[in-house]
Amino acid sequence: MPSLRFPITVFVAQRAAMALVGWLGLRLSPQLTVPTEPRPFLDTPALDALFRWDVGWYAKIAAEGYSDPSSANFWPLFPMLGRAVSMFGVSVPVALVVVAAVIQLAGLIVLYRLF
């Protein structure tokens, strides 16, 4: 499909750039690699950079549900999709990274088709 070539190229280039910058940042600032939250990709800095910010909360919600009131700050769709994907045999953090990537690619395709 030639019409998908551009958004897929942008997606791959963006993911590669994010992995490279994340790897570089985590190598240059070792204090950022101290595990203070669930960090399943600690041995792989390029992937660890993709599992930052609120993803730890989403992974907790996907694994345990809304078990405490502080989890109520997060919308349920992303953890639900991550949990659904994790039922195919991958861990919840990997499932969340895959879900985020698929949603981003779908968004790029929609925007490309619109414009």
Contacts in CASP RR format, 6 or more apart in sequence:
PFRMAT RR
TARGET T0000
AUTHOR 0000-0000-0000
METHOD contacts of the structure
MODEL  1
MPSLRFPITVFVAQRAAMALVGWLGLRLSPQLTVPTEPRPFLDTPALDAL
FRWDVGWYAKIAAEGYSDPSSANFWPLFPMLGRAVSMFGVSVPVALVVVA
AVIQLAGLIVLYRLF
3 112 0 8 1.000
3 113 0 8 1.000
4 109 0 8 1.000
6 112 0 8 1.000
7 105 0 8 1.000
7 108 0 8 1.000
7 109 0 8 1.000
7 111 0 8 1.000
7 112 0 8 1.000
8 105 0 8 1.000
10 108 0 8 1.000
11 101 0 8 1.000
11 104 0 8 1.000
11 105 0 8 1.000
11 108 0 8 1.000
14 104 0 8 1.000
15 101 0 8 1.000
18 49 0 8 1.000
18 50 0 8 1.000
19 46 0 8 1.000
19 47 0 8 1.000
19 49 0 8 1.000
19 50 0 8 1.000
20 46 0 8 1.000
21 49 0 8 1.000
22 45 0 8 1.000
22 46 0 8 1.000
22 48 0 8 1.000
22 49 0 8 1.000
23 45 0 8 1.000
23 46 0 8 1.000
23 49 0 8 1.000
25 32 0 8 1.000
25 45 0 8 1.000
25 49 0 8 1.000
26 32 0 8 1.000
26 33 0 8 1.000
26 45 0 8 1.000
26 48 0 8 1.000
26 49 0 8 1.000
27 45 0 8 1.000
33 42 0 8 1.000
33 45 0 8 1.000
33 48 0 8 1.000
35 42 0 8 1.000
37 56 0 8 1.000
38 56 0 8 1.000
38 59 0 8 1.000
38 60 0 8 1.000
38 93 0 8 1.000
39 48 0 8 1.000
39 51 0 8 1.000
40 51 0 8 1.000
40 59 0 8 1.000
40 91 0 8 1.000
40 93 0 8 1.000
40 94 0 8 1.000
41 47 0 8 1.000
41 48 0 8 1.000
41 50 0 8 1.000
41 51 0 8 1.000
41 93 0 8 1.000
42 48 0 8 1.000
47 97 0 8 1.000
50 97 0 8 1.000
50 100 0 8 1.000
51 93 0 8 1.000
51 96 0 8 1.000
51 97 0 8 1.000
54 74 0 8 1.000
55 93 0 8 1.000
55 96 0 8 1.000
55 97 0 8 1.000
56 93 0 8 1.000
57 71 0 8 1.000
57 73 0 8 1.000
57 74 0 8 1.000
58 74 0 8 1.000
58 78 0 8 1.000
58 79 0 8 1.000
58 82 0 8 1.000
58 96 0 8 1.000
59 79 0 8 1.000
59 92 0 8 1.000
59 93 0 8 1.000
59 96 0 8 1.000
60 67 0 8 1.000
60 71 0 8 1.000
61 71 0 8 1.000
61 74 0 8 1.000
61 76 0 8 1.000
61 79 0 8 1.000
62 79 0 8 1.000
62 80 0 8 1.000
62 82 0 8 1.000
62 83 0 8 1.000
62 86 0 8 1.000
62 92 0 8 1.000
62 95 0 8 1.000
62 96 0 8 1.000
63 83 0 8 1.000
63 92 0 8 1.000
65 71 0 8 1.000
65 79 0 8 1.000
66 72 0 8 1.000
66 76 0 8 1.000
78 96 0 8 1.000
78 99 0 8 1.000
78 100 0 8 1.000
79 96 0 8 1.000
81 99 0 8 1.000
82 92 0 8 1.000
82 95 0 8 1.000
82 96 0 8 1.000
82 98 0 8 1.000
82 99 0 8 1.000
83 92 0 8 1.000
83 95 0 8 1.000
84 95 0 8 1.000
85 95 0 8 1.000
85 98 0 8 1.000
85 99 0 8 1.000
86 92 0 8 1.000
86 94 0 8 1.000
86 95 0 8 1.000
88 95 0 8 1.000
90 98 0 8 1.000
END
